[in-house]
Amino acid sequence: MAPHDLRRPFKRPLISDQERRRQQSLLRQAQNRLDAQHHARFLVSTAFSLSSSQTPEPETEPIHEPESHQNDELDVLEASKLKGAEARKWFAKQLMHPEWMIDIPENLTNDWFVLARPSGKRCFVVSSNGTTISRLRNGSILHRFPSKLPNGARTKDVNSGSSNSYSILDCIFHEQDQTYYVIDMVCWRGYSLYDCTSEFRFFWVNSKLAETGAFDPPSYYHKYSFSLVPVYGCDQSGLCSAYSAPVPYVKDGLLFYNKHAHYQAGITPLALVWKDENCSQYVMDTDSKGQVPNQQQVVLELQEDGKLTTCDDPPVVFGCLDGSFIQQSDLHSGYLLRFAIGEEGLVLVGGKLEKADLQYLGKANRARASADSFSKVMFQYSVRHSPLKLDDLLGSVSSPVDQESKACDIEMDG
């Protein structure tokens, strides 16, 4: 890649209210702290109570059941009474999911980390009671296995500390080398990290995990190997390294973490994912045949009043279906429906969606667990019309003087 053109605009114009929501998330985080220790213990008890009452499940996501009990608003104590599919549904909501990067965050250099996201299956890995269980983002079991994580196998060589201790790691399982790549640490030996900043959590991942032997090759008491993902600061050097430095796994875009962000369940603008065709095989969504459709497609959830919404909290309304059409098409509240975005596209005012040209295509695949998020829809829309490029990211993290002294040439092999 040629050095940056110093005459180009330094900052890409904002196209959404993502920055405002980032500030709101930081304020809520400071004002409303959850009972993290209680929450973490419940995650562990849920993971293992489910595993003892069911056989390992297939790795596909469960069938969407619109009629199931609505437990989204339950607190931890109420949720602990759930069983089977409802418990899995609740557990599936405990992972922290990044928004898609629509706009470049302010002060990216000082307030954010960046890492090359491994391709694979996102999951919680919980070690407790002498065994280790990984659960997919839909709540179902991926693996049940012995590991060298604290209390993760029934051997004195691995069990250290209290027999009641537990650890929870946020990982991506990489099929090609059968390795769990750790992208975050939620709990360690019973100590909750929910209310710790990502800066502190990453420090603990690096300092604590190596002590256990989790990086050792697979063995009888350690079925799968674990590995760290390099974390960089968001200066030019860090961005270039995350984007182009060789790694032992297949990359699937870049992950950005706000240094001050706590670990919170659900979608958050304090963690972001960004992709282009050189660091990910899957930049644009494909159809059931693996082909990129001519028109962008979105999946939305049908509400009781006919509104079509995203999976965000609060949800973003994209449109509304007529009652007669809903009845004729035999649709019900909670159904996930697929639409194409027509020629009139998306109309935004002040970063908020004003109008969407939606063309109904039919019900979504029954394996879908949720609707698309607003940031995903907007990222896909931007990719087709005005993509956020690596040059924009690099230009936002350094002044023209820095660019002149630290021009960054990147090999574009993918």
C-alpha positions in Angstrom: 0.0 0.0 0.0 1.3 3.5 -0.8 1.9 5.9 2.0 -1.0 8.0 3.1 -2.0 11.0 1.1 -1.5 13.8 3.7 -3.9 16.0 1.8 -6.9 13.8 2.3 -9.5 14.7 5.0 -8.2 13.8 8.4 -11.4 12.6 9.8 -14.3 10.7 8.2 -17.7 12.3 8.7 -20.0 10.6 11.2 -23.0 8.8 9.8 -24.6 7.5 13.0 -25.1 8.2 16.7 -22.7 5.4 17.7 -20.4 7.9 19.5 -23.2 9.3 21.6 -24.3 5.8 22.6 -20.7 5.0 23.6 -20.7 7.9 26.0 -24.1 6.8 27.3 -22.7 3.3 27.9 -19.8 4.6 29.9 -22.1 6.7 32.0 -24.5 3.8 32.7 -21.5 1.6 33.5 -20.4 4.1 36.2 -23.9 4.5 37.6 -25.4 1.0 37.5 -23.0 -1.8 38.5 -24.4 -5.2 38.5 -23.9 -7.8 41.3 -21.0 -9.3 39.3 -20.0 -12.0 41.8 -23.5 -13.4 42.1 -23.9 -13.2 38.3 -20.7 -15.1 37.7 -21.6 -17.8 40.1 -25.0 -18.3 38.5 -23.3 -18.6 35.0 -21.3 -21.4 36.4 -24.2 -23.2 38.1 -26.3 -22.8 34.9 -23.5 -24.2 32.7 -23.1 -27.3 34.8 -26.7 -27.9 35.8 -27.6 -27.9 32.2 -24.8 -30.2 31.3 -25.8 -32.8 33.9 -29.3 -33.1 32.5 -28.7 -33.4 28.8 -26.5 -35.1 26.3 -24.1 -33.0 24.2 -26.0 -31.0 21.7 -25.4 -30.5 18.0 -23.3 -27.5 17.1 -26.1 -25.9 15.1 -28.1 -23.1 16.7 -31.5 -24.1 18.1 -34.8 -23.7 16.2 -36.4 -20.3 16.9 -39.6 -20.7 18.9 -41.6 -17.6 19.0 -44.1 -19.0 21.5 -41.5 -19.7 24.2 -41.7 -17.9 27.5 -40.3 -14.4 27.4 -37.5 -14.4 30.1 -35.5 -11.5 28.8 -36.3 -9.3 31.8 -35.7 -11.9 34.5 -33.1 -11.2 37.2 -30.5 -13.7 38.2 -32.5 -15.3 41.0 -35.6 -15.8 38.8 -33.5 -17.0 35.9 -31.9 -19.7 38.2 -35.3 -21.4 38.2 -35.4 -21.9 34.4 -34.8 -25.3 32.9 -33.9 -26.8 29.5 -34.4 -24.6 26.4 -35.4 -21.5 28.5 -32.2 -21.8 30.5 -30.2 -22.1 27.4 -31.9 -19.1 25.9 -31.0 -17.0 29.0 -27.4 -18.3 29.1 -27.0 -17.3 25.4 -27.6 -13.7 26.4 -24.6 -13.5 28.7 -21.8 -13.0 26.2 -20.7 -9.5 25.4 -21.1 -8.8 21.7 -19.4 -6.0 19.8 -21.2 -3.6 17.6 -20.0 -3.2 14.1 -17.9 -0.1 13.6 -19.9 2.4 11.7 -18.0 5.5 12.8 -14.5 5.8 14.1 -14.5 6.4 17.9 -13.1 9.7 19.2 -9.7 9.4 20.8 -9.1 6.0 19.3 -5.4 6.2 19.9 -5.6 6.7 23.7 -8.8 4.9 24.7 -8.9 1.7 22.6 -7.1 -1.6 22.0 -7.2 -3.6 18.8 -6.7 -7.3 18.1 -7.0 -9.6 15.1 -10.1 -11.6 15.7 -9.7 -15.4 15.1 -12.3 -17.1 12.8 -14.3 -19.7 14.6 -17.0 -20.4 17.2 -17.5 -17.8 19.9 -18.1 -19.4 23.3 -17.8 -19.2 27.1 -15.4 -21.7 28.6 -16.2 -22.5 32.2 -13.9 -24.6 34.5 -15.3 -25.9 37.8 -15.9 -29.0 39.8 -13.0 -30.9 38.1 -14.2 -30.4 34.5 -14.5 -27.8 31.7 -17.5 -26.9 29.6 -17.7 -24.6 26.6 -21.0 -23.1 25.6 -21.8 -21.6 22.2 -23.3 -18.2 21.8 -26.8 -19.9 21.5 -26.3 -21.5 25.0 -25.8 -25.0 23.8 -22.7 -27.2 24.7 -19.8 -27.2 22.3 -17.4 -29.4 24.3 -17.1 -31.0 27.7 -13.5 -31.8 28.5 -10.6 -31.8 31.0 -8.3 -28.8 31.0 -5.5 -27.3 32.9 -7.6 -24.3 33.8 -8.2 -23.9 37.5 -10.4 -26.8 38.8 -10.8 -27.9 35.1 -9.9 -31.6 35.5 -10.1 -34.3 38.1 -6.4 -34.4 38.9 -4.4 -32.9 41.7 -1.8 -31.6 39.2 -4.4 -29.2 37.9 -6.7 -28.4 40.7 -5.2 -25.6 42.7 -6.9 -23.4 45.2 -10.4 -24.0 46.6 -12.4 -26.9 45.2 -15.3 -24.4 44.8 -13.3 -22.0 42.6 -14.2 -21.5 39.0 -13.0 -19.5 36.0 -14.9 -18.2 33.0 -13.1 -17.3 29.7 -14.5 -15.6 26.6 -13.0 -17.6 23.7 -13.2 -18.4 20.0 -12.7 -22.0 19.1 -10.6 -22.3 16.0 -11.5 -25.5 14.1 -8.3 -25.7 12.0 -5.9 -26.1 14.9 -8.5 -27.2 17.6 -7.4 -24.4 19.8 -9.4 -22.0 22.1 -8.2 -18.5 21.5 -8.9 -16.4 24.6 -10.2 -12.9 23.8 -11.3 -12.0 27.3 -11.4 -13.1 30.9 -14.7 -12.8 32.9 -13.8 -14.7 36.2 -10.6 -16.2 37.6 -10.5 -18.6 40.5 -13.8 -17.3 41.7 -12.8 -13.6 41.4 -15.2 -11.7 39.2 -13.8 -9.4 36.5 -17.2 -8.1 35.3 -16.7 -4.7 36.9 -13.0 -4.4 35.9 -11.9 -2.4 32.9 -10.8 -4.2 29.7 -7.3 -2.9 30.3 -7.2 -4.7 33.7 -8.9 -7.9 32.2 -6.3 -8.1 29.4 -3.5 -7.7 31.9 -4.9 -10.6 33.9 -5.4 -12.8 30.8 -1.7 -12.3 30.0 -0.4 -12.7 33.5 -2.6 -15.5 35.0 -3.3 -17.9 32.1 0.3 -18.9 31.6 0.6 -20.0 35.2 -1.9 -22.9 34.7 -0.3 -24.7 31.8 -3.3 -23.9 29.6 -0.9 -23.2 26.7 0.6 -26.7 26.9 -0.1 -29.1 24.0 -3.1 -31.4 24.3 -2.8 -34.3 26.7 -5.0 -36.8 28.7 -5.9 -34.2 31.3 -5.8 -31.3 28.8 -7.8 -32.1 25.7 -7.6 -28.7 23.9 -4.9 -26.1 23.9 -5.5 -22.5 24.8 -3.7 -19.5 23.2 -3.7 -15.8 23.6 -4.6 -13.2 20.9 -2.1 -10.4 20.7 -3.6 -7.1 21.9 -2.2 -3.8 20.6 -2.7 -0.1 21.3 -4.5 1.8 18.6 -1.6 3.8 17.2 -0.4 3.4 13.6 2.0 0.6 14.6 -0.6 -1.3 16.5 -3.2 -1.1 13.8 -0.7 -2.2 11.2 0.3 -5.1 13.3 -3.2 -6.3 14.1 -4.1 -5.9 10.4 -1.1 -7.5 8.7 1.2 -9.3 11.2 1.2 -13.1 10.8 -0.9 -15.1 13.3 -1.4 -18.9 13.7 -5.1 -18.7 13.0 -7.4 -17.5 10.2 -8.3 -13.9 10.7 -11.9 -12.7 10.7 -11.6 -8.9 11.0 -10.3 -6.6 13.8 -11.8 -6.3 17.3 -11.6 -3.0 19.1 -12.1 -2.6 22.9 -12.5 0.6 24.9 -9.9 0.5 27.6 -12.4 1.7 30.3 -15.3 -0.7 29.4 -16.5 -3.3 31.8 -17.7 -6.7 30.7 -21.4 -6.4 30.0 -23.8 -9.0 28.5 -25.4 -8.2 25.2 -24.5 -5.8 22.4 -22.2 -2.9 23.4 -20.8 0.1 21.5 -17.7 -0.1 23.8 -16.5 -3.1 21.8 -16.4 -2.9 18.0 -15.7 -5.2 15.0 -14.4 -4.0 11.6 -13.6 -6.0 8.5 -12.4 -5.6 4.9 -11.7 -8.1 2.2 -8.0 -8.3 3.2 -8.5 -9.4 6.8 -11.7 -11.5 6.5 -13.3 -13.9 4.1 -16.7 -12.7 5.2 -17.1 -9.0 4.8 -20.5 -9.0 3.0 -23.3 -11.2 4.1 -24.1 -14.2 1.8 -27.4 -16.0 1.1 -28.1 -19.7 1.8 -26.0 -20.7 -1.3 -23.0 -18.7 -0.1 -23.4 -16.0 -2.7 -23.5 -12.3 -2.1 -27.0 -11.2 -3.1 -27.5 -8.2 -5.5 -29.5 -6.5 -2.8 -28.6 -6.2 0.9 -30.7 -8.5 3.0 -31.7 -8.0 6.7 -33.4 -10.1 9.3 -35.9 -8.4 11.6 -38.2 -9.5 14.3 -41.9 -9.1 14.0 -43.5 -7.5 17.1 -47.2 -7.8 18.3 -48.0 -4.4 16.8 -46.6 -5.3 13.4 -43.4 -3.4 13.9 -40.1 -4.8 12.5 -37.2 -4.4 14.9 -33.5 -5.2 15.4 -32.1 -7.2 18.3 -30.7 -4.1 20.0 -31.8 -2.9 23.5 -33.7 -0.8 22.9 -34.6 -2.2 19.4 -34.5 -0.1 16.3 -37.7 0.0 14.3 -37.2 -0.5 10.5 -40.8 -0.5 9.5 -44.3 -2.0 10.1 -46.3 -4.7 8.4 -50.0 -4.4 7.7 -52.3 -6.5 9.9 -54.0 -8.1 6.9 -50.6 -9.1 5.3 -49.5 -10.6 8.6 -52.7 -12.7 8.8 -52.6 -13.8 5.1 -49.0 -14.8 5.4 -49.6 -16.7 8.7 -47.0 -14.7 10.6 -46.8 -14.3 14.4 -45.1 -12.1 16.9 -41.5 -13.2 17.5 -41.0 -14.5 14.0 -37.7 -13.6 12.3 -38.4 -12.3 8.8 -36.0 -11.6 5.9 -36.1 -8.5 3.8 -34.2 -6.9 1.0 -33.3 -3.2 1.0 -34.7 -1.6 -2.1 -33.4 1.1 -4.3 -34.5 3.9 -1.9 -32.2 2.4 0.7 -31.9 3.7 4.2 -32.7 7.3 5.2 -31.0 8.5 8.4 -31.5 11.8 10.2 -29.1 12.8 12.9 -27.6 9.3 13.0 -31.0 7.7 13.5 -33.0 5.7 11.1 -35.9 7.7 9.6 -37.0 5.3 6.8 -36.1 2.0 5.2 -37.1 0.6 1.8 -37.9 -3.0 2.8 -39.0 -5.7 0.4 -40.4 -8.9 2.1 -38.6 -12.1 1.1 -40.0 -14.6 3.6 -39.3 -16.2 6.9 -35.6 -16.4 8.0 -33.8 -19.7 8.4 -35.2 -21.5 11.4 -31.7 -21.9 12.8 -31.5 -18.1 13.3 -31.4 -17.2 17.0 -32.0 -13.4 16.7 -32.6 -10.5 14.4 -29.7 -8.4 13.0 -28.4 -5.6 15.1 -28.7 -2.0 13.8 -24.9 -1.6 13.6 -24.6 -4.8 11.5 -27.2 -3.5 9.1 -25.5 -0.2 8.8 -22.0 -1.7 8.4 -23.3 -3.9 5.6 -25.0 -0.9 4.0 -21.8 1.1 4.3 -19.7 -1.7 2.7 -22.0 -1.5 -0.4 -22.1 2.3 -0.6 -19.2 4.0 1.3 -17.0 1.6 3.2 -15.0 2.5 6.2 -11.5 1.8 5.0 -8.2 1.0 6.7 -6.9 4.4 5.5 -9.7 6.1 7.5 -8.6 4.2 10.6 -5.0 5.0 10.2 -5.7 8.6 9.4 -7.7 9.0 12.6 -4.9 7.8 15.0 -2.1 10.0 14.0 -1.4 13.6 13.1 -0.1 14.6 9.6 3.4 15.0 11.3 3.2 11.5 12.6 2.1 10.2 9.3 5.0 11.8 7.5 7.5 10.2 9.9 5.7 6.8 10.3 4.3 6.0 6.9 3.0 2.4 7.0 3.2 0.1 4.0 0.9 -2.9 4.3 1.1 -6.0 2.2 -2.4 -6.7 0.8 -2.2 -10.5 0.3 -5.1 -11.1 2.7 
